[in-house]
Amino acid sequence: MPLILQEAVEADAPRIVEVERLAYASNPLSPILFPGPFPPEATVQRAEGMVKQLREDPTIQWIKAVDTETGELAAFAKWDIIEKPKEPVPGRSFGPGCNVEACEEYFGGIHRKRRELMGDKAYCLLDLLQTDPKYQGRGAGGMLIKWGLDIADALGLPAYLESSPVAHRLYQKFGFQDIDELVLSPKWNYGSANPSIYFMLRGAQVKM
């Protein structure tokens, strides 16, 4: 059955966190960044944190791809429609079970680079994009990307994101181009895994 797009709501948060966990389970950097152990309340805290952010930040838009046969949330995206510069969020917690030093290098580095590249600009940010592995290959990611790009185009804004190596080619298909790269320190012994994060921009589309 086909997938359709719907607005995601607060009640979807537990399933969103589950999809996030499933999507990142095969990421070779996950054992480095989040070695555990994870307390039972960790998933609840993550869901509550996402809901709190949604309530407090009016730029955030949640969108989901839903399986029309089962009604299950198959994929999720968080877009931030930033029409004027945002104040940086003071401090950052990576949650229980994390490797604080590695997370600060990786995620802290991402946010510092984002501020450097886009801090004083208006743009649309694809902040999260996650698909349940059992729904991969059905076009959910592309649907969620296009949804945000349509908004960016209507507003005449560029679109920006940070990509893992796995999603890099998908974003290139939608017109995103690399503008910078961050590489995790080799001291974390990630073996043959690609430790890069790509900073990607799709310029504002000029309507004729």
Residue frames as a rotation matrix with the C-alpha (Angstrom) as fourth column:
MET 1
0.581 0.814 0.000 0.00
0.814 -0.581 0.000 0.00
0.000 0.000 -1.000 0.00
PRO 2
0.119 -0.556 0.823 1.19
0.441 -0.713 -0.545 3.56
0.890 0.428 0.160 -0.64
LEU 3
-0.378 -0.292 -0.879 2.59
0.907 -0.307 -0.288 5.95
-0.185 -0.906 0.381 1.91
ILE 4
0.430 0.511 0.744 1.00
0.568 -0.794 0.218 9.33
0.702 0.329 -0.632 2.54
LEU 5
-0.724 -0.682 0.100 2.25
0.399 -0.534 -0.746 12.43
0.562 -0.500 0.659 4.33
GLN 6
0.547 0.835 -0.061 0.54
0.529 -0.288 0.798 13.80
0.649 -0.469 -0.599 7.42
GLU 7
0.125 -0.443 0.888 1.42
-0.627 -0.728 -0.275 16.32
0.769 -0.523 -0.369 10.09
ALA 8
-0.240 -0.262 -0.935 3.06
0.559 0.750 -0.354 14.54
0.794 -0.607 -0.034 13.02
VAL 9
0.457 0.509 0.729 1.69
-0.361 -0.643 0.675 15.45
0.813 -0.572 -0.110 16.45
GLU 10
-0.136 -0.558 0.818 2.82
-0.965 -0.113 -0.237 15.15
0.225 -0.822 -0.524 20.05
ALA 11
0.566 0.448 0.693 1.14
-0.638 0.769 0.024 11.77
-0.522 -0.456 0.721 20.43
ASP 12
0.917 -0.266 -0.296 3.49
-0.087 0.592 -0.802 10.43
0.388 0.761 0.520 17.74
ALA 13
0.373 -0.861 0.345 6.59
-0.891 -0.436 -0.125 11.14
0.258 -0.260 -0.930 19.85
PRO 14
0.242 -0.329 0.913 7.01
-0.536 0.739 0.408 7.61
-0.809 -0.588 0.002 21.30
ARG 15
0.759 0.057 0.649 6.84
0.433 0.700 -0.568 6.05
-0.486 0.712 0.506 17.82
ILE 16
0.866 -0.493 0.084 9.19
-0.279 -0.614 -0.738 8.74
0.416 0.616 -0.669 16.46
VAL 17
0.220 -0.801 0.557 11.76
-0.950 -0.047 0.308 7.81
-0.221 -0.597 -0.771 19.12
GLU 18
0.399 -0.024 0.917 11.31
-0.054 0.997 0.050 4.13
-0.916 -0.069 0.396 18.27
VAL 19
0.942 -0.047 0.332 11.92
0.335 0.114 -0.935 4.83
0.006 0.992 0.123 14.57
GLU 20
0.628 -0.757 0.180 14.98
-0.716 -0.653 -0.248 6.88
0.305 0.027 -0.952 15.51
ARG 21
0.153 -0.558 0.816 16.38
-0.698 0.523 0.489 3.96
-0.699 -0.644 -0.310 17.51
LEU 22
0.572 0.129 0.810 15.70
0.318 0.875 -0.364 1.49
-0.756 0.466 0.460 14.69
ALA 23
0.983 -0.145 0.115 17.14
0.051 -0.384 -0.922 3.79
0.178 0.912 -0.370 12.03
TYR 24
0.428 -0.870 0.244 20.41
-0.834 -0.484 -0.264 4.31
0.348 -0.091 -0.933 13.87
ALA 25
0.767 -0.089 0.635 20.85
-0.357 0.763 0.539 0.72
-0.533 -0.640 0.553 15.10
SER 26
0.728 -0.474 0.495 23.02
0.660 0.682 -0.316 -0.18
-0.188 0.557 0.809 12.11
ASN 27
0.832 -0.461 0.310 25.07
-0.277 -0.828 -0.488 3.03
0.481 0.320 -0.816 12.17
PRO 28
0.375 -0.738 -0.561 28.68
0.625 0.648 -0.435 1.95
0.685 -0.187 0.704 12.86
LEU 29
-0.551 -0.591 0.589 29.31
-0.011 -0.701 -0.713 5.10
0.834 -0.400 0.380 14.89
SER 30
0.425 0.839 0.341 26.39
-0.398 -0.165 0.903 4.47
0.813 -0.519 0.263 17.27
PRO 31
0.695 -0.164 -0.700 28.39
0.600 0.669 0.439 2.17
0.396 -0.725 0.563 19.61
ILE 32
-0.456 -0.889 0.031 31.01
0.769 -0.411 -0.489 4.92
0.448 -0.200 0.872 19.91
LEU 33
-0.619 0.256 0.743 28.62
-0.223 -0.964 0.147 7.80
0.753 -0.075 0.654 20.45
PHE 34
0.163 0.777 0.608 26.03
-0.943 -0.060 0.329 5.91
0.292 -0.627 0.723 22.53
PRO 35
-0.600 -0.539 -0.591 27.69
-0.392 0.842 -0.370 2.89
0.698 0.010 -0.716 24.16
GLY 36
0.509 0.820 -0.261 25.09
-0.068 0.341 0.938 2.64
0.858 -0.459 0.229 26.96
PRO 37
-0.704 0.711 -0.001 23.86
0.710 0.704 0.015 1.39
0.011 0.010 -1.000 29.27
PHE 38
-0.687 0.562 0.461 20.48
-0.235 -0.772 0.591 3.02
0.688 0.298 0.662 28.82
PRO 39
-0.897 0.412 0.162 18.06
-0.102 0.164 -0.981 3.33
-0.430 -0.897 -0.105 31.73
PRO 40
-0.479 0.773 0.417 14.44
0.837 0.545 -0.050 2.25
-0.266 0.325 -0.907 31.14
GLU 41
0.406 0.710 -0.575 13.25
0.536 -0.695 -0.480 5.86
-0.740 -0.113 -0.663 31.17
ALA 42
-0.579 -0.762 -0.291 15.66
0.228 -0.494 0.839 6.99
-0.783 0.419 0.460 28.42
THR 43
-0.730 0.329 0.599 13.15
0.647 0.049 0.761 6.65
0.221 0.943 -0.249 25.57
VAL 44
0.382 0.892 -0.242 10.46
0.922 -0.350 0.164 8.47
0.062 -0.286 -0.956 27.54
GLN 45
0.184 -0.400 -0.898 12.87
0.396 -0.806 0.440 11.30
-0.899 -0.437 0.010 28.29
ARG 46
-0.847 -0.500 0.180 13.82
0.332 -0.233 0.914 11.57
-0.415 0.834 0.364 24.62
ALA 47
-0.313 0.821 0.478 10.15
0.850 0.018 0.526 11.76
0.423 0.571 -0.703 23.58
GLU 48
0.544 0.518 -0.660 9.39
0.789 -0.583 0.192 14.35
-0.285 -0.626 -0.726 26.24
GLY 49
-0.254 -0.739 -0.624 12.38
0.337 -0.673 0.659 16.43
-0.907 -0.043 0.420 25.16
MET 50
-0.861 -0.028 0.509 11.22
0.509 -0.104 0.855 16.43
0.028 0.994 0.104 21.53
VAL 51
0.141 0.984 0.107 7.69
0.914 -0.171 0.368 17.47
0.380 0.046 -0.924 22.53
LYS 52
0.379 -0.072 -0.923 9.05
0.625 -0.715 0.313 20.27
-0.682 -0.696 -0.226 24.71
GLN 53
-0.692 -0.701 -0.172 11.14
0.294 -0.492 0.819 21.54
-0.659 0.516 0.547 21.81
LEU 54
-0.589 0.552 0.590 8.12
0.721 0.031 0.692 21.42
0.364 0.833 -0.417 19.47
ARG 55
0.431 0.827 -0.361 6.01
0.900 -0.364 0.240 23.42
0.067 -0.428 -0.901 21.93
GLU 56
0.382 -0.335 -0.861 8.65
0.456 -0.742 0.491 26.06
-0.804 -0.580 -0.131 22.55
ASP 57
-0.647 -0.704 -0.293 10.05
0.032 -0.409 0.912 26.62
-0.762 0.581 0.287 19.06
PRO 58
0.351 0.915 -0.199 7.51
-0.167 -0.148 -0.975 27.93
-0.921 0.376 0.101 16.51
THR 59
-0.054 -0.415 -0.908 9.89
-0.970 -0.193 0.146 27.33
-0.236 0.889 -0.392 13.61
ILE 60
-0.839 -0.370 0.399 9.66
-0.336 0.929 0.155 23.53
-0.428 -0.004 -0.904 14.02
GLN 61
0.193 0.861 -0.470 7.45
-0.981 0.175 -0.081 21.50
0.013 0.477 0.879 11.70
TRP 62
-0.563 -0.272 0.781 6.93
-0.359 0.931 0.066 17.76
-0.745 -0.243 -0.622 12.21
ILE 63
0.216 0.607 -0.764 5.87
-0.976 0.139 -0.166 15.65
0.005 0.782 0.623 9.23
LYS 64
-0.347 -0.270 0.898 5.41
-0.416 0.903 0.111 11.89
-0.841 -0.335 -0.425 8.94
ALA 65
-0.464 0.220 -0.858 4.99
-0.768 0.383 0.514 9.28
0.442 0.897 -0.009 6.22
VAL 66
-0.235 0.529 0.815 2.22
-0.717 0.471 -0.513 6.86
-0.656 -0.706 0.269 7.12
ASP 67
-1.000 -0.017 0.007 1.50
-0.009 0.820 0.572 3.38
-0.016 0.572 -0.820 5.76
THR 68
-0.462 0.886 -0.035 -2.08
-0.858 -0.437 0.270 3.61
0.224 0.154 0.962 4.48
GLU 69
-0.050 0.440 -0.896 -2.70
-0.141 0.885 0.443 -0.10
0.989 0.149 0.018 5.10
THR 70
-0.132 -0.106 -0.985 -1.64
0.818 0.550 -0.169 -0.24
0.560 -0.828 0.014 8.75
GLY 71
0.827 0.408 0.386 -1.73
0.186 -0.848 0.496 3.42
0.530 -0.338 -0.778 9.77
GLU 72
0.572 -0.679 -0.460 1.79
0.736 0.178 0.653 3.02
-0.362 -0.712 0.602 11.16
LEU 73
0.810 -0.443 -0.384 4.27
-0.470 -0.883 0.027 5.88
-0.351 0.159 -0.923 11.13
ALA 74
0.845 -0.471 0.253 6.92
0.534 0.736 -0.415 4.71
0.009 0.486 0.874 8.67
ALA 75
-0.269 -0.927 0.261 9.23
0.894 -0.341 -0.291 7.73
0.359 0.155 0.920 8.58
PHE 76
0.691 0.427 -0.583 9.58
0.670 -0.681 0.295 11.12
-0.272 -0.594 -0.757 10.21
ALA 77
-0.220 -0.766 0.604 11.15
0.777 -0.512 -0.366 14.48
0.589 0.389 0.708 9.44
LYS 78
0.428 0.222 -0.876 11.73
0.713 -0.678 0.177 17.58
-0.555 -0.700 -0.449 11.50
TRP 79
-0.086 -0.379 0.922 12.05
0.812 -0.563 -0.156 20.73
0.578 0.735 0.356 9.43
ASP 80
-0.053 0.033 -0.998 12.84
0.700 -0.711 -0.061 24.14
-0.712 -0.702 0.015 10.93
ILE 81
0.322 0.246 0.914 11.48
0.855 -0.491 -0.169 27.02
0.407 0.836 -0.368 8.85
ILE 82
-0.009 -0.495 -0.869 13.89
0.810 -0.513 0.284 29.77
-0.587 -0.701 0.406 9.90
GLU 83
0.509 0.304 0.805 12.80
0.779 -0.560 -0.280 33.09
0.366 0.770 -0.522 8.41
LYS 84
0.631 -0.461 0.624 14.99
-0.490 -0.861 -0.140 35.13
0.602 -0.218 -0.769 10.76
PRO 85
-0.343 -0.883 -0.319 18.15
-0.280 0.420 -0.863 34.17
0.897 -0.207 -0.391 12.66
LYS 86
0.748 0.564 -0.351 17.61
0.105 0.421 0.901 32.00
0.655 -0.711 0.255 15.74
GLU 87
0.326 -0.611 0.721 19.39
-0.929 -0.347 0.127 32.43
0.173 -0.712 -0.681 19.04
PRO 88
-0.341 -0.502 -0.795 21.70
-0.337 0.854 -0.395 29.46
0.878 0.133 -0.461 19.75
VAL 89
0.765 0.616 -0.189 20.42
-0.104 0.407 0.907 27.04
0.636 -0.674 0.375 22.37
PRO 90
0.076 -0.790 0.609 22.61
-0.930 -0.276 -0.242 27.35
0.359 -0.548 -0.756 25.49
GLY 91
-0.444 -0.348 0.826 24.17
-0.706 0.703 -0.083 24.05
-0.552 -0.620 -0.558 26.52
ARG 92
0.153 0.483 -0.862 23.29
-0.853 0.506 0.132 20.65
0.500 0.715 0.489 25.10
SER 93
-0.119 -0.109 0.987 22.55
-0.723 0.690 -0.011 17.30
-0.680 -0.715 -0.161 26.71
PHE 94
-0.483 -0.145 -0.864 23.12
-0.796 0.485 0.363 14.07
0.366 0.863 -0.349 24.79
GLY 95
0.549 0.834 -0.053 21.10
-0.711 0.499 0.495 11.89
0.440 -0.234 0.867 27.14
PRO 96
0.354 -0.381 0.854 21.97
-0.676 0.527 0.515 8.88
-0.647 -0.760 -0.070 29.29
GLY 97
0.614 -0.168 0.771 24.20
0.340 0.938 -0.066 6.20
-0.713 0.303 0.633 27.85
CYS 98
0.961 -0.237 0.141 26.23
0.036 -0.400 -0.916 8.60
0.273 0.885 -0.376 25.72
ASN 99
0.066 -0.986 -0.150 29.97
0.995 0.054 0.085 9.02
-0.076 -0.155 0.985 25.35
VAL 100
0.712 0.358 -0.604 30.01
0.421 -0.906 -0.041 12.68
-0.562 -0.225 -0.796 26.36
GLU 101
-0.120 -0.856 -0.503 33.42
-0.109 -0.492 0.864 13.46
-0.987 0.159 -0.034 24.88
ALA 102
-0.791 -0.161 0.591 32.68
0.504 0.377 0.777 11.83
-0.347 0.912 -0.217 21.51
CYS 103
0.176 0.946 0.272 29.19
0.982 -0.150 -0.116 13.37
-0.069 0.288 -0.955 21.33
GLU 104
0.550 -0.029 -0.835 30.54
0.193 -0.968 0.161 16.82
-0.813 -0.249 -0.527 22.09
GLU 105
-0.565 -0.809 -0.163 33.14
-0.052 -0.162 0.985 16.44
-0.824 0.565 0.050 19.34
TYR 106
-0.791 0.256 0.555 30.62
0.607 0.440 0.662 15.10
-0.075 0.860 -0.504 16.84
PHE 107
0.180 0.966 0.187 27.25
0.959 -0.214 0.187 16.73
0.221 0.145 -0.964 17.59
GLY 108
0.445 -0.110 -0.889 28.79
0.428 -0.845 0.319 19.80
-0.786 -0.523 -0.329 19.21
GLY 109
-0.649 -0.755 -0.094 30.98
0.212 -0.298 0.931 20.19
-0.731 0.584 0.353 16.15
ILE 110
-0.465 0.580 0.669 27.95
0.867 0.144 0.477 19.93
0.180 0.802 -0.570 13.89
HIS 111
0.574 0.784 -0.236 26.11
0.817 -0.567 0.103 22.70
-0.052 -0.252 -0.966 15.72
ARG 112
0.130 -0.602 -0.788 29.14
0.226 -0.756 0.615 24.96
-0.966 -0.258 0.038 15.85
LYS 113
-0.842 -0.441 0.310 29.67
0.362 -0.037 0.931 24.54
-0.399 0.897 0.190 12.12
ARG 114
-0.079 0.898 0.432 25.96
0.978 -0.013 0.207 25.13
0.192 0.439 -0.878 11.47
ARG 115
0.629 0.283 -0.724 26.15
0.525 -0.841 0.128 28.44
-0.573 -0.461 -0.678 13.30
GLU 116
-0.338 -0.856 -0.391 29.27
0.119 -0.451 0.884 29.35
-0.933 0.253 0.255 11.34
LEU 117
-0.864 -0.048 0.500 27.69
0.484 0.189 0.854 28.53
-0.136 0.981 -0.140 7.98
MET 118
-0.355 0.866 0.352 24.07
0.606 -0.074 0.792 29.58
0.712 0.495 -0.499 8.50
GLY 119
-0.516 0.129 -0.846 23.84
0.843 -0.098 -0.529 31.55
-0.151 -0.987 -0.058 11.75
ASP 120
-0.598 0.259 -0.759 22.75
-0.019 -0.951 -0.309 34.91
-0.801 -0.170 0.573 10.31
LYS 121
-0.931 0.200 -0.306 20.71
-0.317 -0.022 0.948 33.55
0.183 0.980 0.084 7.41
ALA 122
0.064 0.967 0.246 17.08
-0.807 0.195 -0.558 32.72
-0.587 -0.163 0.793 6.73
TYR 123
-0.616 -0.300 -0.729 16.76
-0.690 0.652 0.315 29.13
0.381 0.697 -0.608 5.54
CYS 124
0.638 0.766 0.076 14.89
-0.737 0.579 0.350 25.84
0.224 -0.279 0.934 5.88
LEU 125
-0.451 -0.844 0.292 16.71
-0.890 0.400 -0.218 23.25
0.067 -0.358 -0.931 7.97
LEU 126
0.549 0.477 -0.686 16.13
-0.360 0.876 0.320 19.53
0.754 0.071 0.653 7.62
ASP 127
0.003 -0.556 0.831 17.15
-0.981 -0.164 -0.106 18.70
0.196 -0.815 -0.546 11.17
LEU 128
-0.485 -0.102 0.869 15.97
-0.427 0.894 -0.134 15.08
-0.763 -0.436 -0.477 11.40
LEU 129
0.205 0.561 -0.802 15.01
-0.957 0.288 -0.043 12.47
0.207 0.776 0.595 8.81
GLN 130
-0.720 -0.410 0.560 14.49
-0.589 0.788 -0.179 8.88
-0.368 -0.459 -0.809 9.95
THR 131
0.113 0.720 -0.685 12.86
-0.877 0.396 0.272 5.83
0.467 0.570 0.676 8.35
ASP 132
0.383 0.094 0.919 11.97
-0.584 0.795 0.163 2.53
-0.715 -0.599 0.359 9.97
PRO 133
-0.625 -0.771 -0.121 14.25
-0.573 0.349 0.742 0.04
-0.530 0.533 -0.660 8.16
LYS 134
-0.503 0.468 0.726 11.29
0.494 0.846 -0.203 -2.16
-0.709 0.257 -0.657 7.20
TYR 135
0.650 0.756 -0.079 9.92
0.401 -0.429 -0.809 0.74
-0.645 0.495 -0.582 5.12
GLN 136
-0.142 -0.774 -0.618 13.17
-0.337 -0.549 0.765 1.64
-0.931 0.317 -0.182 3.38
GLY 137
-0.914 -0.273 0.300 13.05
0.193 0.357 0.914 1.63
-0.357 0.893 -0.274 -0.40
ARG 138
-0.134 0.949 0.285 9.45
0.977 0.175 -0.124 2.85
-0.167 0.262 -0.951 -0.59
GLY 139
-0.253 -0.054 0.966 10.22
0.627 -0.770 0.121 6.53
0.737 0.636 0.228 -1.14
ALA 140
0.627 0.553 -0.549 9.37
0.769 -0.330 0.547 7.84
0.121 -0.765 -0.632 2.32
GLY 141
-0.095 -0.756 -0.648 12.61
0.719 -0.502 0.481 9.81
-0.689 -0.420 0.591 2.65
GLY 142
-0.824 -0.225 0.520 12.15
0.556 -0.498 0.665 11.49
0.110 0.838 0.535 -0.71
MET 143
0.125 0.957 0.262 8.57
0.698 -0.272 0.662 12.46
0.705 0.101 -0.702 0.13
LEU 144
0.641 0.103 -0.761 9.67
0.727 -0.399 0.558 14.09
-0.246 -0.911 -0.331 3.39
ILE 145
-0.489 -0.847 -0.209 12.55
0.651 -0.514 0.558 15.91
-0.580 0.137 0.803 1.71
LYS 146
-0.655 0.267 0.707 10.33
0.588 -0.406 0.699 17.25
0.474 0.874 0.108 -1.08
TRP 147
0.426 0.860 -0.280 7.75
0.844 -0.266 0.465 18.44
0.325 -0.434 -0.840 1.45
GLY 148
0.357 -0.366 -0.859 10.28
0.581 -0.633 0.511 20.78
-0.731 -0.682 -0.013 3.05
LEU 149
-0.723 -0.665 0.188 11.81
0.541 -0.375 0.753 21.85
-0.431 0.645 0.631 -0.26
ASP 150
-0.161 0.754 0.637 8.38
0.821 -0.256 0.511 22.92
0.548 0.605 -0.578 -1.49
ILE 151
0.744 0.376 -0.552 8.13
0.646 -0.615 0.452 25.23
-0.170 -0.693 -0.701 1.53
ALA 152
-0.120 -0.887 -0.446 11.63
0.499 -0.442 0.745 26.55
-0.858 -0.133 0.495 0.93
ASP 153
-0.721 -0.152 0.676 10.81
0.692 -0.202 0.693 27.26
0.032 0.968 0.251 -2.70
ALA 154
0.302 0.917 0.260 7.54
0.831 -0.387 0.398 29.00
0.466 0.096 -0.880 -1.81
LEU 155
0.808 -0.045 -0.588 9.45
0.409 -0.675 0.613 31.26
-0.425 -0.736 -0.527 0.59
GLY 156
0.813 -0.557 0.166 12.42
-0.094 -0.408 -0.908 31.74
0.574 0.723 -0.384 -1.75
LEU 157
0.569 -0.586 0.578 14.81
-0.776 -0.148 0.614 30.30
-0.274 -0.797 -0.538 0.88
PRO 158
-0.260 -0.700 -0.665 17.79
-0.703 0.610 -0.367 27.95
0.663 0.372 -0.650 0.65
ALA 159
0.895 0.444 0.039 17.59
-0.364 0.678 0.639 24.55
0.257 -0.586 0.768 2.31
TYR 160
-0.132 -0.977 0.167 20.34
-0.819 0.013 -0.574 23.18
0.559 -0.212 -0.802 4.52
LEU 161
0.929 0.367 0.058 21.14
-0.330 0.745 0.580 19.90
0.170 -0.558 0.813 6.28
GLU 162
-0.189 -0.942 0.276 23.87
-0.961 0.235 0.144 17.73
-0.200 -0.238 -0.950 7.72
SER 163
0.686 0.485 -0.543 24.16
-0.660 0.728 -0.183 14.30
0.307 0.484 0.819 6.13
SER 164
0.290 -0.540 0.790 25.60
-0.342 0.712 0.613 10.96
-0.894 -0.448 0.022 7.15
PRO 165
-0.723 -0.610 -0.324 27.50
-0.540 0.206 0.816 9.02
-0.431 0.765 -0.479 4.46
VAL 166
-0.666 0.507 0.547 24.51
0.522 0.841 -0.144 6.68
-0.533 0.190 -0.824 4.06
ALA 167
0.360 0.930 -0.074 22.07
0.650 -0.307 -0.695 9.45
-0.669 0.202 -0.715 3.06
HIS 168
-0.328 -0.612 -0.720 24.57
0.023 -0.767 0.641 11.56
-0.944 0.194 0.266 1.13
ARG 169
-0.965 -0.080 0.250 23.60
0.239 0.123 0.963 10.42
-0.107 0.989 -0.100 -2.37
LEU 170
-0.105 0.993 0.046 19.89
0.994 0.106 -0.007 10.76
-0.012 0.045 -0.999 -1.66
TYR 171
0.366 0.232 -0.901 20.30
0.422 -0.904 -0.061 14.41
-0.829 -0.358 -0.429 -0.74
GLN 172
-0.683 -0.653 -0.327 22.44
-0.045 -0.409 0.911 15.02
-0.729 0.637 0.250 -3.80
LYS 173
-0.669 0.500 0.550 19.55
0.741 0.399 0.539 13.77
0.050 0.769 -0.638 -5.95
PHE 174
0.434 0.883 -0.177 17.43
0.898 -0.440 0.007 16.60
-0.072 -0.162 -0.984 -4.53
GLY 175
0.587 -0.215 0.781 19.97
0.361 -0.793 -0.490 19.26
0.725 0.569 -0.388 -5.42
PHE 176
0.949 -0.313 0.018 21.95
-0.144 -0.386 0.911 19.53
-0.279 -0.868 -0.412 -2.19
GLN 177
0.537 -0.843 -0.025 25.68
0.123 0.108 -0.987 20.17
0.834 0.527 0.162 -2.57
ASP 178
0.385 -0.495 -0.779 28.51
0.921 0.260 0.290 19.80
0.059 -0.829 0.556 -0.06
ILE 179
0.692 -0.216 0.689 29.74
-0.071 -0.970 -0.232 23.05
0.719 0.111 -0.686 1.48
ASP 180
-0.069 -0.764 0.641 31.85
-0.950 -0.147 -0.277 21.58
0.306 -0.628 -0.716 4.31
GLU 181
0.436 0.131 -0.891 32.73
-0.019 0.991 0.136 18.35
0.900 -0.042 0.434 6.08
LEU 182
0.218 -0.358 0.908 33.48
-0.974 -0.146 0.176 17.22
0.069 -0.922 -0.380 9.63
VAL 183
0.195 -0.245 -0.950 35.43
-0.188 0.941 -0.281 14.05
0.963 0.234 0.137 10.41
LEU 184
0.949 0.184 0.257 35.34
-0.290 0.180 0.940 12.33
0.127 -0.966 0.225 13.80
SER 185
0.156 -0.963 0.221 38.76
-0.987 -0.143 0.073 11.91
-0.039 -0.230 -0.972 15.42
PRO 186
0.180 -0.151 -0.972 40.43
-0.420 0.882 -0.215 8.53
0.889 0.447 0.095 14.69
LYS 187
-0.755 -0.509 0.414 41.11
-0.569 0.194 -0.799 8.11
0.326 -0.839 -0.436 18.39
TRP 188
-0.026 0.848 0.530 37.62
-0.920 0.186 -0.344 6.61
-0.391 -0.496 0.775 18.68
ASN 189
-0.835 -0.444 0.327 38.69
-0.329 0.877 0.350 3.48
-0.441 0.184 -0.878 16.75
TYR 190
0.187 0.976 -0.112 35.76
-0.618 0.028 -0.786 3.32
-0.764 0.216 0.608 14.32
GLY 191
-0.133 -0.298 0.945 37.61
0.337 0.884 0.326 0.91
-0.932 0.361 -0.017 12.03
SER 192
-0.800 -0.188 0.570 36.49
0.582 -0.011 0.813 0.99
-0.146 0.982 0.118 8.41
ALA 193
0.252 0.961 -0.110 33.37
0.910 -0.274 -0.310 3.08
-0.329 -0.022 -0.944 9.11
ASN 194
-0.251 -0.233 0.939 33.09
0.627 -0.779 -0.026 6.43
0.738 0.582 0.342 7.36
PRO 195
-0.257 0.098 -0.961 33.37
0.934 -0.229 -0.273 9.00
-0.247 -0.969 -0.033 10.21
SER 196
-0.956 -0.192 0.223 32.28
0.265 -0.891 0.368 12.00
0.128 0.411 0.903 8.11
ILE 197
0.095 0.965 -0.244 29.30
0.722 -0.236 -0.651 14.31
-0.685 -0.114 -0.719 8.34
TYR 198
-0.648 -0.293 0.703 28.57
0.747 -0.425 0.512 16.41
0.148 0.857 0.494 5.27
PHE 199
-0.286 0.512 -0.810 27.22
0.230 -0.784 -0.576 19.96
-0.930 -0.351 0.107 5.47
MET 200
-0.662 0.123 0.739 24.95
0.744 0.228 0.628 20.42
-0.091 0.966 -0.243 2.46
LEU 201
-0.423 0.484 -0.766 23.10
-0.095 -0.864 -0.494 23.35
-0.901 -0.136 0.412 0.92
ARG 202
-0.279 0.436 0.856 20.48
0.959 0.178 0.222 23.65
-0.055 0.882 -0.468 -1.80
GLY 203
-0.963 -0.218 -0.156 20.35
0.214 -0.976 0.041 27.24
-0.162 0.006 0.987 -2.96
ALA 204
-0.209 0.917 -0.340 17.14
-0.080 -0.363 -0.929 29.23
-0.975 -0.167 0.149 -3.11
GLN 205
-0.449 0.149 0.881 15.23
0.833 0.428 0.352 28.43
-0.324 0.892 -0.316 -6.27
VAL 206
-0.762 0.131 -0.634 14.49
-0.222 -0.973 0.066 31.48
-0.609 0.191 0.770 -8.40
LYS 207
0.001 0.858 0.514 11.00
0.625 0.400 -0.670 31.44
-0.781 0.322 -0.535 -9.85
MET 208
-0.918 -0.328 0.224 10.76
0.361 -0.453 0.815 32.64
-0.166 0.829 0.534 -13.43
